Amino acid sequence: MENTGKIIKVAGPLVIAEGMAHANMYDVVRVGPQHLIGEIIEMRGDRASIQVYEETAGIGTGEEVYSTGAPLSVELGPGLIGQIYDGIQRPLEEIRKQAGDTITRGIQASPLSRQNKWEFKPLVQPGAKVVPGDVLGTVQETIVVQHKIMVPSGVQGTVKEIHAGSFTVEDVVAVVEQEDGTAKELTMLQRWPVRVERPYQEKLAPTVPMVTGQRIVDTFFPIAKGGTAAIPGPFGSGKTVTQHQLAKWSDVDIVIYIGCGERGNEMTDVLQEFPELKDPRTGESLMKRTVLIANTSDMPVAAREASVYTGITIAEYYRDMGYSVAVIADSTSRWAEALREMSGRLEEMPGDEGYPAYLGSRLAQFYERAGRVICQGSDNREGTLSAIGAVSPPGGDISEPVSQATLRIVKVFWGLDSALAYARHFPAINWLNSYSLYFDRLRAWYEDQIDPDFINNRNEAMKLLQQENELNEIVKLVGIDALSPEDRLVMETTQMIREDFLQQNAMSDTDSYCEIDKQFRLLQLILLYHDVAQQALKNGAPMQPIFDIPARARIGRAKDVPKESYKEQYNEIEAEIRQQIAQISAGGERA
């Protein structure tokens, strides 16, 4: 056969085959008698270096390699939502039915069911002119996601026929006569190479925040829809839980969660938790808008590299329908380790800490696919894709190459701190070294939609936290009694900001998600206490009674107030603060 070659070397997941002059870079190949899936990552003459996405034990030299002649692609169509795939888009539930609890080598299963029928509702008439990206019709994929069947890239012309009714993903639903006179039959199934970015018309500046319900994120370090963020942090600092929170509560239409090289028990938590969780906006199960890609640390290392591309390609597909999509990759460090291993086996010149020299550009290829865009098609619909990647630096040292390469690309940095995690302060995002570069673009939204004072309050709180950091140095040296009443007040206020605002309980029904207006009102309560107390101290009021007013205890419990009644209760607390401090200032009895 003209499209086969012979194996001459096997080194773990790397297989070298000769006689492959007919093949191209990134072609998918089948290796050995078990037909293991692999991808060509290097060509030298007629020799191809292949990274195999499965365990290569038992593969020997002289065995055949078959080239498929096509790059690694994903299947796109109805039936993606709610699925759990491995790194190369094999449906794990389907494999389990075929082979039991362990994945058998060489096993194949269609990513999308060929038996399921979907109710297709046409939106165009025969005779309509269509261009790539135009919506031909819709399918109700889940109760919350309406799947839009689009004209594939490279197809343009007049709709000759279009059918309504129940079809499988391979049935022809429309025929388009192209400009050269050829008729193109269209199904609900598309294939797309994972390493190629899906096209769009125009990229726009991100101007709307992705509301997550996490106070330290939304108020202090927001991410825009179509933005990029990184969560670096040492072992045990809460990266995975923070990412679960973002996946659960972010106000996006679709979530793609990539467990890339993560521990199996963490992925199990996701798989067990997500189907049971209720989406706060729809009241349905979270799985009704989620695609999970599970590539755990005991799966073949090479498949990690594929998993992030598989995830972001599926995300782009839903973005092209005009949805806002979030991709959560946990963790990109494990992906970089897979790159490092393959690079070492290819005997490439190592870069910093053994990582390949192209680490930065590969990470950029992933994050740059995020953005807010005008999608293809004549209706100019808008879609957003936000990318959030966890980074697991060894020992929590963010000066290592993966963290540094990531920080050069992303616009938001949520730096997790092991000291905060040990102190049981979660989310353990350090407010002194984290940042968001989206503030200027989001300012108008916050001022219009929430309150003109939103940004000012945030800046005021940040200033107080920085003051506290400086005062802590003095306290360590000479003790808290050496501070002036004004400085003591700063310490008391920042304690409230830290414990009553920045701390959030992911396991609490009332505190796991906090509405953005409630966030604003809660921070305003704390700052109001600070301003009123500061004025009272200036007027000569005694310090300790001000710190001990009963209203402070109510502020401490304010974050647990249900969303139905927080406005009334916050107004009450506000009145109490003013009244109780006024009594002390006037020399009256403590309330």
C-alpha positions in Angstrom: 0.0 0.0 0.0 1.3 3.5 -0.9 0.2 5.1 2.4 2.0 2.8 4.8 5.5 3.0 6.4 7.6 0.7 8.6 8.5 1.3 12.3 12.3 1.6 12.9 12.3 2.9 16.4 10.0 3.0 19.5 10.8 5.3 22.4 7.9 5.5 24.8 5.1 7.6 23.1 7.5 8.5 20.3 7.5 6.1 17.2 9.8 6.7 14.2 8.7 5.2 10.9 10.4 5.3 7.5 8.8 5.2 4.0 6.4 8.0 5.0 7.3 10.5 2.2 3.6 10.5 1.2 2.5 11.9 4.6 2.3 15.5 5.9 3.0 17.2 9.2 0.2 16.7 11.8 -1.4 13.8 9.8 -3.2 11.2 11.9 -1.7 7.7 11.6 -2.6 4.3 12.8 0.4 2.5 14.4 0.9 -1.3 14.5 -1.5 -4.2 14.4 -3.7 -2.6 17.2 -4.1 0.6 15.1 -3.1 2.9 17.9 -3.9 6.6 17.1 -0.8 8.8 16.6 0.1 12.2 15.0 3.1 13.1 12.9 5.0 15.9 14.7 8.3 15.9 12.6 9.3 14.9 9.1 12.9 14.3 8.0 13.1 13.0 4.5 10.9 10.0 4.4 11.1 9.5 8.2 8.2 10.6 10.3 8.3 11.1 14.1 4.9 10.2 15.5 3.5 10.9 18.9 1.2 8.1 19.9 -1.8 9.0 22.0 -1.9 5.5 23.6 0.4 3.2 25.5 3.0 1.8 23.0 4.1 -1.3 25.0 4.3 -4.4 22.7 4.9 -2.3 19.5 8.0 -3.5 17.7 10.2 -2.4 14.8 9.1 -3.6 11.3 5.4 -3.2 12.1 3.3 -1.1 9.7 2.1 2.5 10.1 -1.0 3.6 8.1 -1.4 7.2 7.3 -5.0 8.5 7.2 -4.0 11.5 5.1 -6.0 13.9 7.4 -4.9 16.1 10.3 -6.2 15.4 13.9 -9.7 16.7 13.8 -12.8 16.9 16.0 -16.3 16.1 15.1 -18.7 19.1 15.6 -22.5 18.8 15.7 -25.4 18.1 18.0 -24.7 15.8 20.9 -21.5 17.4 22.2 -23.1 19.0 25.2 -23.1 16.8 28.3 -20.5 14.5 26.9 -17.3 13.4 28.6 -14.4 12.9 26.2 -10.8 11.9 26.5 -8.0 14.1 25.0 -8.6 13.0 21.4 -12.4 13.2 21.6 -13.3 9.6 22.3 -16.5 9.4 24.3 -15.6 7.8 27.6 -19.1 6.6 28.3 -19.3 4.8 25.0 -15.9 3.2 25.5 -17.0 2.0 28.9 -20.0 0.2 27.4 -17.6 -1.5 24.9 -14.6 -2.3 27.0 -15.5 -1.9 30.7 -13.7 0.4 33.2 -10.3 0.6 31.5 -9.7 2.0 28.0 -8.5 -0.8 25.7 -5.7 0.1 23.3 -6.7 0.8 19.8 -10.4 1.1 20.7 -12.4 3.4 18.4 -15.8 5.1 19.1 -17.5 7.9 17.2 -17.4 11.1 19.2 -21.0 11.8 18.1 -23.7 9.2 18.1 -24.7 7.9 14.6 -28.0 6.6 15.9 -29.4 9.5 17.8 -32.0 11.5 15.9 -32.3 15.3 16.2 -35.2 17.5 15.3 -34.0 19.9 12.6 -35.9 23.1 12.1 -34.9 25.0 8.9 -34.5 28.8 9.1 -33.9 29.5 5.4 -35.9 28.7 2.3 -34.9 27.0 -1.0 -33.4 29.7 -3.2 -31.8 31.6 -0.4 -28.2 32.8 -0.9 -25.8 31.5 1.9 -22.2 32.2 2.8 -20.0 30.3 5.3 -21.3 30.7 8.9 -24.9 31.4 7.9 -27.4 29.5 10.1 -29.4 26.9 8.1 -31.5 25.8 10.9 -31.6 24.9 14.6 -31.7 21.7 16.8 -32.7 21.8 20.5 -29.5 20.0 21.8 -30.4 20.3 25.5 -33.1 22.1 27.3 -30.8 25.2 27.6 -28.7 25.0 24.4 -30.1 25.6 21.0 -27.6 24.2 18.5 -27.3 26.2 15.3 -26.5 24.3 12.2 -24.1 26.5 10.1 -22.9 26.5 6.6 -19.3 25.0 6.8 -16.2 27.0 5.7 -15.6 27.0 2.0 -19.3 26.5 1.0 -21.1 29.4 -0.6 -24.1 29.5 -3.0 -27.8 29.0 -3.3 -29.9 26.6 -1.2 -31.5 24.1 -3.6 -33.3 22.0 -1.0 -33.6 21.9 2.8 -35.6 19.4 4.9 -37.3 19.6 8.2 -37.7 16.6 10.5 -35.7 14.1 12.5 -32.2 13.2 11.3 -29.0 11.6 12.4 -25.8 13.8 12.2 -24.9 12.0 8.9 -28.2 12.5 7.1 -28.3 15.2 4.4 -30.4 18.2 5.7 -29.7 20.6 2.9 -28.1 20.9 -0.6 -26.3 24.0 -1.7 -25.5 24.8 -5.3 -22.2 26.5 -5.3 -21.1 29.3 -7.6 -19.2 26.8 -9.9 -22.4 24.8 -10.4 -21.5 21.8 -8.2 -24.1 20.7 -5.6 -22.8 20.3 -2.0 -24.8 18.1 0.3 -24.7 19.3 3.9 -25.2 17.3 7.1 -25.3 18.4 10.7 -21.8 17.0 11.2 -18.7 19.1 10.6 -15.0 18.2 11.1 -12.3 20.7 12.0 -8.6 20.3 12.4 -7.8 21.0 16.1 -4.6 23.0 15.5 -6.3 25.4 13.1 -8.1 28.4 14.5 -11.7 28.7 13.2 -12.2 31.8 11.1 -14.3 34.9 12.1 -15.0 38.3 10.5 -13.5 40.7 13.1 -12.0 40.7 16.6 -13.5 43.2 19.0 -12.2 44.7 22.2 -13.7 43.0 25.3 -16.0 45.5 27.2 -18.3 43.3 29.3 -17.1 41.4 32.5 -17.6 37.7 32.9 -19.5 37.7 36.1 -18.4 34.7 38.2 -20.1 35.4 41.6 -16.7 35.3 43.3 -16.1 38.6 45.1 -12.4 38.8 44.8 -12.6 38.1 41.0 -15.6 40.3 40.1 -14.8 43.3 42.3 -11.0 43.3 42.5 -9.6 41.4 39.5 -12.3 40.9 36.9 -12.0 39.0 33.6 -13.8 40.3 30.5 -15.9 38.0 28.3 -13.4 37.1 25.6 -10.5 37.6 28.0 -7.7 35.4 29.2 -6.7 34.6 32.8 -4.2 32.4 34.6 -4.4 30.9 38.1 -0.9 29.9 39.2 -0.5 28.4 42.6 1.4 25.8 44.6 0.0 22.4 45.5 -3.0 22.6 47.9 -3.7 26.3 47.3 -7.2 25.7 45.8 -6.6 26.0 42.0 -9.0 23.2 41.2 -11.8 24.4 43.5 -11.4 28.0 42.2 -11.7 26.6 38.7 -14.7 24.5 39.6 -16.4 27.7 41.0 -15.7 29.6 37.8 -17.1 26.7 35.7 -20.2 26.5 37.9 -21.1 30.1 38.3 -19.7 32.2 35.4 -22.4 33.9 33.3 -21.5 32.2 30.1 -23.7 30.0 27.9 -21.3 27.1 27.4 -18.5 25.8 29.6 -15.7 23.5 28.2 -13.7 22.0 31.1 -10.4 20.4 30.2 -8.8 18.2 32.9 -5.4 18.1 31.4 -3.0 15.7 33.3 -4.9 16.2 36.6 -5.2 13.7 39.3 -8.0 11.2 38.7 -9.8 11.9 42.0 -10.1 15.6 41.1 -11.6 14.8 37.7 -13.9 12.3 39.5 -15.1 15.2 41.7 -16.0 17.2 38.6 -17.8 14.2 37.0 -19.8 13.5 40.1 -20.5 17.1 41.1 -21.5 18.8 37.8 -24.5 16.6 36.9 -26.0 17.3 40.4 -25.4 21.0 40.4 -28.1 23.4 39.5 -27.3 26.3 37.1 -28.3 29.5 38.9 -29.6 31.1 35.7 -31.6 28.2 34.2 -32.3 25.9 37.2 -31.2 22.9 35.1 -28.2 20.6 35.7 -24.9 22.2 34.8 -24.1 19.3 32.5 -26.8 20.7 30.2 -24.3 23.4 29.1 -21.0 21.7 29.7 -18.5 19.6 27.8 -15.9 17.7 29.8 -12.6 16.6 28.5 -10.9 14.2 31.0 -7.3 13.5 30.4 -6.0 12.3 33.8 -2.3 12.0 34.9 -2.4 8.2 34.3 -3.4 8.5 30.7 -0.7 8.6 28.0 1.3 11.8 28.2 1.1 12.7 24.5 -2.7 13.0 24.6 -2.4 15.9 27.0 -1.2 18.1 24.2 -4.2 17.2 22.0 -6.7 17.7 24.8 -6.3 21.5 25.1 -6.6 21.9 21.3 -9.7 19.6 21.2 -11.3 21.7 24.0 -10.6 25.1 22.4 -11.8 23.9 18.9 -15.2 22.7 20.4 -15.3 26.1 22.2 -14.7 28.0 19.0 -17.5 26.1 17.3 -20.1 27.2 19.9 -18.6 30.8 19.9 -19.3 30.8 16.1 -23.0 30.2 16.9 -23.0 33.5 18.8 -22.7 32.1 22.3 -20.4 33.2 25.1 -18.1 30.3 26.0 -15.5 29.7 28.8 -12.7 27.2 28.4 -11.2 26.1 31.7 -7.9 24.3 31.4 -6.6 22.5 34.5 -3.6 22.5 34.2 -1.4 24.0 31.4 1.7 23.0 33.4 0.9 19.3 32.8 0.4 20.1 29.1 3.8 21.8 29.1 5.4 18.8 30.7 4.0 16.6 27.9 5.6 19.0 25.4 8.9 18.7 27.3 8.8 15.0 27.3 8.1 14.8 23.6 10.8 17.4 22.8 13.3 15.4 24.9 12.5 12.2 23.0 12.8 14.1 19.7 16.3 15.1 20.9 15.6 18.8 20.3 17.8 21.5 21.9 16.2 22.1 25.3 15.4 25.7 26.5 14.9 26.9 30.0 14.5 24.1 32.6 14.4 21.5 29.8 11.2 22.9 28.2 11.3 23.3 24.4 12.2 26.6 22.9 8.7 26.9 21.4 6.9 26.7 24.7 5.9 30.4 24.7 4.6 30.3 21.2 2.5 27.1 21.8 1.0 28.7 24.9 0.2 31.8 22.9 -1.4 29.7 20.2 -3.8 28.4 22.8 -4.7 31.7 24.6 -4.8 33.8 21.4 -7.8 31.8 20.2 -9.8 33.5 23.0 -11.6 36.8 22.2 -14.8 38.6 21.4 -15.5 38.3 17.7 -18.0 39.1 15.0 -18.7 35.5 13.7 -18.8 34.4 10.1 -22.2 34.7 8.4 -24.4 37.5 7.1 -26.2 38.2 10.4 -23.0 39.6 12.1 -23.7 37.8 15.3 -21.3 38.3 18.2 -19.6 35.4 20.1 -17.1 35.4 23.0 -14.5 32.8 24.1 -12.8 33.3 27.4 -9.8 31.1 28.3 -8.8 30.4 31.9 -5.7 28.3 32.5 -4.4 26.9 35.8 -0.6 26.7 36.2 1.0 24.4 38.8 4.6 25.7 39.3 6.8 23.3 41.2 7.0 24.5 44.8 4.8 27.5 44.0 7.7 29.3 42.3 6.1 31.5 39.6 9.5 32.5 38.2 9.6 29.1 36.4 9.2 29.1 32.5 5.5 28.0 32.2 4.2 30.6 34.6 6.3 33.4 33.1 5.4 32.4 29.5 1.7 32.4 30.5 1.9 35.8 32.3 3.4 37.4 29.2 0.2 36.4 27.3 -2.8 36.6 29.7 -4.4 39.8 30.9 -5.5 38.6 34.4 -3.4 37.1 37.0 -5.0 35.5 40.1 -2.0 34.5 42.2 -2.8 31.8 44.7 -0.9 32.0 47.9 0.0 28.9 50.1 0.2 31.1 53.2 -3.5 32.1 52.7 -4.5 28.5 52.0 -2.8 27.3 55.2 -4.6 30.0 57.1 -7.9 28.6 55.6 -8.5 31.8 53.7 -10.3 30.8 50.4 -10.2 31.6 47.6 -6.5 32.0 48.4 -6.0 34.7 45.8 -3.3 37.1 47.0 -4.7 40.7 46.6 -1.3 42.3 46.7 0.3 40.6 43.7 -2.8 39.7 41.6 -3.9 42.1 38.8 -6.4 42.6 36.0 -5.6 44.7 32.9 -9.2 44.9 31.8 -10.3 47.6 34.3 -10.1 50.5 31.9 -12.3 48.7 29.3 -14.8 47.5 31.9 -15.1 50.8 33.8 -18.0 52.0 31.7 -20.0 48.8 32.2 -19.5 48.9 36.0 -20.5 52.5 36.2 -23.6 52.1 34.0 -24.8 48.7 35.2 -24.0 48.6 38.9 -23.1 52.0 40.4 -20.9 55.0 39.5 -19.0 54.5 42.8 -18.1 50.8 42.0 -14.5 51.4 40.8 -13.9 54.1 43.4 -14.9 51.7 46.2 -12.7 49.0 44.8 -9.7 51.4 44.6 -10.4 52.6 48.1 -10.4 49.0 49.5 -7.2 48.2 47.6 -5.5 51.3 49.1 -6.5 50.2 52.6 -5.2 46.6 52.0 -1.8 48.0 50.8 -1.8 50.3 53.9 -2.4 47.3 56.1 0.5 45.5 54.5 2.8 48.4 55.4 1.4 48.6 59.0 1.9 44.9 59.5 5.6 45.5 59.3 5.4 48.1 62.1 3.2 45.8 64.2 5.7 43.0 63.9 8.4 45.3 65.2 6.7 47.3 68.0 3.3 45.8 68.5 -0.2 47.0 67.7 -0.4 49.4 70.7 2.2 51.7 69.1 -0.2 52.5 66.2 -2.3 55.7 66.2 -6.2 55.4 66.4 -6.4 56.1 62.7 -4.0 53.3 61.8 -5.7 51.0 64.3 -8.9 51.7 62.4 -7.3 50.8 59.1 -6.3 47.4 60.6 -9.8 46.8 61.8 -11.4 47.8 58.5 -9.0 45.6 56.4 -9.7 42.7 58.7 -13.4 43.1 57.8 -12.5 43.4 54.0 -10.4 40.2 54.3 -12.7 38.1 56.4 -16.1 39.4 55.5 -15.6 40.2 51.9 -12.7 38.5 50.3 -13.2 35.1 52.0 -15.9 33.1 50.4 -17.2 29.6 51.2 -17.6 27.4 48.1 -19.5 24.8 50.2 -22.2 27.3 51.4 -25.5 27.6 49.6 -25.8 31.3 50.2 -22.1 32.3 49.9 -20.9 30.1 47.0 -22.3 32.6 44.5 -22.6 36.3 45.3 -24.5 38.7 42.9 -22.5 41.6 41.7 -24.9 44.2 43.2 -24.7 42.4 46.5 -20.8 42.5 46.2 -21.0 46.3 45.7 -23.4 46.8 48.6 -21.3 44.6 51.0 -18.1 46.4 50.2 -19.9 49.7 50.6 -21.1 48.7 54.1 -17.5 48.1 55.2 -16.2 51.3 53.7 -19.1 53.3 55.2 -18.1 51.9 58.7 -14.5 53.1 58.0 -15.6 56.6 56.9 -18.0 57.2 59.8 -15.6 55.7 62.4 -12.7 57.9 60.9 -14.8 61.0 61.3 -15.8 60.1 64.9 -12.1 59.5 65.8 -11.3 63.0 64.4 -14.0 64.4 66.6 -12.3 62.9 69.6 -14.6 59.8 70.1 -13.0 56.9 72.1 -11.4 54.2 69.9 -12.4 50.9 71.5 -16.2 51.4 71.8 -16.2 52.3 68.0 -14.5 48.9 67.3 -16.9 47.0 69.5 -20.3 48.3 68.1 -22.9 45.5 67.6 -23.3 46.5 63.9 -19.9 45.1 63.2 -21.0 41.6 64.1 -23.9 42.1 61.6 -21.5 43.1 58.9 -19.5 39.9 59.6 -22.7 37.9 58.9 -23.9 40.0 56.0 -22.4 37.8 53.2 -24.6 34.9 54.3 -27.8 36.9 53.9 -30.0 35.3 51.2 -30.3 37.2 47.9 -34.0 37.8 48.5 -33.6 39.9 51.5 -30.0 41.4 51.4 -31.1 44.9 50.3 -33.4 45.5 53.3 -31.0 44.0 55.8 -28.0 46.0 54.4 -30.1 49.2 54.7 -30.8 48.3 58.3 -27.1 47.6 59.0 -26.2 51.0 57.4 -28.6 52.9 59.6 -27.3 51.0 62.7 -23.6 51.9 61.9 -24.5 55.6 61.7 -26.7 55.6 64.7 -24.3 53.5 67.0 -21.2 55.6 66.1 -23.1 58.8 66.4 -24.2 57.8 70.0 -20.5 57.2 70.9 -19.4 60.5 69.3 -22.1 62.3 71.3 -20.8 60.7 74.5 -23.9 58.6 74.9 -24.1 55.0 76.1 -22.9 52.3 73.7 -25.9 50.9 71.8 
